[in-house]
Amino acid sequence: MLDLIVEFIKENHPTYSQLREHFASSSKESFDYFLNTLSEQGTILKIKANYYLSKELNLIPATITSIKPRFAFATISEDEDGYISLKNLKKAFLNDRVLLKLISLPRQKKEYEVMYITKRSNQTVVGEVDIIGNKTYLMVDKIAPKNFLFMVTKGGENLQKGTIAQGKIIDVKYSYAEVEIIKDLGNKLDIGMDITRIILSNGAPLYFPSEVMDQVANIPNHVLEEEKVSRVDFTDRMIVTIDGDDAKDFDDAVEAHFFQDHYEVGVHIADVAHYVSHGSPLDVEALNRATSLYVQDRVVPMLPFQLSNGICSLNPHEERLVTSCLFKVGLDGRVYDTKICKGVIKSYARLTYNYVNNFLNVERKIKEETDSFTPLEKMLIDLYNVSALIRKKRRQAGSLELESVELKFKINSQGEPYDVEKRKQDVGELLIEDLMIKANEIVASTIEKMKLPMVFRIHEKPHAKRLEAFKKISEAKGYPCHIDSLNCIPRDVARYLNTIDNVDDKEILSSLLLRCLAKAKYSIQNKKHFGLASSSYTHFTSPIRRYPDLIVHRLIDRYIISNDVEYNADFKTMLSLRAELSSSRERRALNIERSTDSLLSCKLMKPYIGEEYQGKVVSMVDKGLFIQLENGIEGMLPFENIKGDYFIFNEDMMIAKGKQKGNVYHLGDKVDVILEDVDIQKSQITFKLKQENNRKERSRYIYYGK
């Protein structure tokens, strides 16, 4: 449908009434939604009464991604950013969708001007209240140039200086915006206020609308007898949930049993679609959020806690409705006899990763001598064994195991971090991961074979240009990389990673390789999942916390359970747009989580200014080296803090060399540093070098200069 609208506009430059007449078969609601989407994307533009394609007017769709003191950048494509001087930024804010015009002359650096703002990233802003004379302002970080003001013109009568407030943008002038206060969030020193500010500043909602809570109040808190009709009764089966110690919402439960030459596996997923009806206030809000937020001091759920922790959660010893994926696994890891159905379960036990890891790693070995396993322990062994078969098969296909660091902060009662540790995956975490991946593959391939519209989780192959740059870096570290940049396959990448036997080098190169890969996203086009070496993949196993999973459950209900295989162009287009929105919301959630981690890292390290640490170089830019400490915290060692030398940074090789002393820094180098400064406001940690170390060139592959 979107393509048809674009084509008609290109050929006719129609008015709205002409468009409606031509696409009369679509409902007005659907058509207006599609037309508005094209406008917000910057694909089309309405001038006076007629619609045009932006490219016909030499206008370029982009997103404002960075605003500096003297200039801004807009992302035009995955490989191209556009430079914008502040005078040409006009009224655009960070993350706004805009239409740009190229204004620089030939042979000059490309420079752009914002001509239109097609979509505001946020209709609200969050900031600290400041009162100057008789005027009240919100001090909003990062979204606009530094001297741009947010003036409170309505609703600020009772605000106090130092309050954090949320305001609605009423009007935007060239040097200031008028704001109406919609919520007084509390004092800036209140517990958790800094993280609340991060969440709201990124446009994510914290509170559920009243109409959503009214709908939730009418949903039963237990399974009704009539809801069990036509469902498979699994309540007498030993089915368990396995999650973290602090988990409250359980959307997946598993079972596995060995039968001579195969395993029978059940992956049972909470039937959220049964309770969240399409188009209801609850559904609209769930789509708006699209994902739960898991930040260090709280969970901001996609669904209200009454659902996510209640009737939709597979709590132990309580009947719950599920959508089940059943399959058999042979001793060679081959999966067959797959089945997707609706069921009712009663979770036998709520197990934790710590319990499962301790049993499989320790207790199991002790009990093996006497074979005194309980039925539950026997099933855990079956789950472990079948997951190992699945994982082995996936590895043989070329599934990538890339190293990355995820931090878990320990927070005290005042909301302040007092310790941090790196999250680790043990056998319990891997067990659940293996079963969930396989269930996702089964659901995706089942619907794909039906040749019906589907939402896939895709992960495209690495960009050739980035992979070529990576190969130079790898070679400079002594690991020749022979991957074909244009035609690489997962197995080639996995084989390369297996050649790296040094743990530190593997962690560094895995991290760099991860940046070469395209970002995983949702799409109705199956472009496969490179990282998992999967030809057909989706997200089905977490409908409590991810909207795409909820979409897939509805497609299962429609195609498989109800055998309704009819669809029109509007349905397919709407599916595509919801997949695109889900990807966007996922990126927002990641940004919030990273911003929170940066803030807590600064808070944790602030008391230790002047302390000495050993770290390693994990990345570098033209201004300095990024150092990761043993606890996972990262900060920058600016080249200017390495006294007595001038450094040349070679981006192609990721090497920095001192021009005078010849000291060389490579990725992975161990460095002794002193914590020089922590800027909580900017979320920046700065190191200085403890002492100069003479570094000799260690590799014949090194090349300096661009």
C-alpha positions, 0 to 999 in steps of 0.5 A, a space after each residue: 500500500 505504501 508503495 502504491 501511494 508513493 507511485 500515485 503521488 509521483 505520477 499525479 501530484 494529487 490533492 488529498 481528495 484525489 488520493 482518497 478517491 483513488 484508494 477508496 477501497 481502503 478505510 479512511 482510518 487506514 489510509 490516513 495512517 499510511 499517508 501520515 506515516 509517509 509524511 513523517 518518514 519524509 518520503 512525501 511532502 504536502 505543498 499547499 494542496 498537493 503532494 510531492 515526493 521529497 526526492 523530486 524537490 531535492 530534499 533528503 529525509 534524515 534524523 537529527 542525531 547529534 547537537 554540538 555547541 557549534 554544529 549538528 549532525 543528521 543521519 541520512 543513511 546507515 553509512 552517511 551523516 550530514 553536517 548542519 551548522 546551528 544557524 541552519 538547524 532551524 527549529 529542529 531538536 535531537 531525534 527529530 525527523 527532518 528534510 534536508 537540502 544540500 547547500 554547500 558548493 562543489 568541492 567543499 565539505 557537504 553541508 545541509 540545511 533543515 527545510 522541514 521538520 516532518 516528525 517531532 521526536 517528543 511532544 514533551 520535555 523534562 528538565 530542572 526548573 530555574 526561576 530568573 526574575 519573574 520567568 520560569 524555565 525548564 533546563 533541558 539537556 542535550 535536545 537543543 543548542 545550548 543557548 536555546 530556552 524552554 520557557 514555562 508559559 502555562 501551569 508553572 505557578 507553583 513550581 519551585 527552583 530545583 524541581 524536575 518537571 515534565 512539560 508539553 511543547 506548545 510552540 517553538 520559536 527560533 531561540 526558545 520554546 513555550 512549554 506547558 507543565 503537565 507533571 511536577 515529578 519532584 525534587 532533583 535530589 529525590 531517590 531515583 529522580 535522575 533515572 526517571 529523568 533519563 526515561 522521560 527525556 527519551 520519550 518513554 512513558 512511565 505511567 499508564 493512562 486511566 483508560 488502560 487501568 480501567 480495562 485491566 480492572 475488568 480482566 479476571 485474575 484467574 483462569 475461567 473454566 470457559 477459557 479452557 475449552 478447546 485447549 490442551 490440558 498440560 496441568 499434570 505435566 512437570 513444567 517449570 519456569 527458570 529465571 533470575 532471582 529478582 524476576 517477577 514476570 514469567 512468560 516462558 516455561 519449559 519441559 523435556 523428557 528423554 525417550 530412548 532415542 529422542 527428547 520430547 520438548 515443550 516450550 510454553 509461552 504465556 497467552 498474552 494475546 488472549 487478554 490484550 485484545 487488538 485495538 483496545 486501550 491496553 493494546 494501543 499503549 502496549 504498542 506505544 511502549 513496544 518493550 518493557 524497560 529493564 533499567 538498573 533500579 526498576 522495571 517499566 513494563 510494557 503491560 501493567 503489573 496486574 497483568 505482567 506479574 499476575 494473570 499473564 505470568 506463569 506463576 507456580 501452582 496456578 493455572 495459566 493459559 499458554 501458546 505451546 511449541 512442542 517438538 522432538 529432538 533426535 540424538 543428532 540434534 535434528 528437530 522434527 514433529 513440531 506442533 503449535 497449539 493452545 494449552 493450559 499449564 500449572 507451573 510445577 516450580 519457579 526455579 532460578 538460574 542460581 539454583 539450576 546452575 548450582 545443581 548442574 555444575 555441583 550437585 549433579 556430580 555429587 548425586 551421580 554416584 548414588 543416582 538419587 535424583 528427584 524427578 525434577 532433577 532428572 528433568 533438569 538433566 534432560 533439559 540440559 542435554 537436549 539444549 546441548 544438542 540444539 546448541 551444537 547443531 546451531 554452532 555447526 551452522 555457524 552461529 556466532 558467539 560474540 563477547 560483550 560486557 553487560 553490567 549489573 549494578 548493586 543499588 542501595 536503599 537510597 538508589 545509589 550504586 555501591 558495587 558492579 559486576 559483569 553479567 555472566 551466562 552459565 548453563 542455566 541461562 544457556 539452557 533457556 536461550 537454546 530452547 527459546 531460540 529453537 521455539 522462535 525458529 519453529 514458529 517462524 518457519 511454520 508460518 513462512 511455509 504457509 506463505 502468509 504475512 509474518 513479522 521476522 526478527 532479522 539480522 543482515 550480514 555485515 556491511 562489506 565496507 565495515 568488514 574490510 576495515 575490521 579485517 585490517 585491524 584483526 591483521 594488525 593484531 596478528 590474526 589474519 582474517 580471510 572472510 569474504 567481505 561481499 559474500 560472507 556467511 556465518 560459518 566463515 565468521 565463526 571459523 575465524 573466531 575459533 582461530 583466536 585463542 587469546 581470551 583478551 584478544 577474542 573479547 576485543 575482536 568480538 566487540 569490534 566484529 559486533 559493530 560491523 554487523 547490521 543491527 537486528 530488527 523486525 521486518 515482514 521481509 525474511 532476510 534471515 538472522 546472520 548472528 544465529 545462522 538461522 534461515 527463519 527467525 522471529 520473536 515469540 517467547 516474550 509477549 509480556 515484555 515485547 510487542 512483536 511477540 504479541 503480534 506473532 501470537 495473534 498471527 498464530 491464533 489467526 493462521 494456525 488456530 482459526 485457519 483464517 488465511 485471508 488478508 489484504 494489502 492494508 493488513 500487510 502494510 500495517 504489519 510492516 509499520 508495527 514491525 518498524 515501530 517496534 524496532 524504533 522503540 527497541 533502539 529507544 530502550 537500548 539508549 535508555 539502558 546505556 544512559 542509565 549504565 553511564 550515569 551509575 558508572 559515574 556515581 559509582 566511581 565518583 568517590 574514587 578520584 585519584 585512585 589507581 587502576 589497571 585497565 585495557 584499551 577497548 576502543 579509540 578515537 582521534 581524541 584518546 583511548 577508551 579504557 575498560 577497568 576490570 569491573 567493566 566500567 569504561 572511561 576515556 584516557 585523552 591523548 592530552 593526558 599522556 604527557 610529553 608526546 603527540 599522538 597520531 591515530 590510525 583509524 584503519 588499524 585502530 592504533 595510536 603512535 606517539 610522534 616523538 617517543 614512538 610509544 604505540 597503543 593497540 586494542 587490548 593493551 593493558 594500561 595503568 591509569 589514575 581516575 582523574 575526573 568524573 562528570 556526572 552531569 555529562 556521564 563522563 569518566 576521565 583517566 590519566 596515565 599513571 606512568 609512561 611505558 615504552 611501547 615498541 611496534 609489535 606487529 609487521 602489519 602496522 601501518 601509520 597515517 591515513 
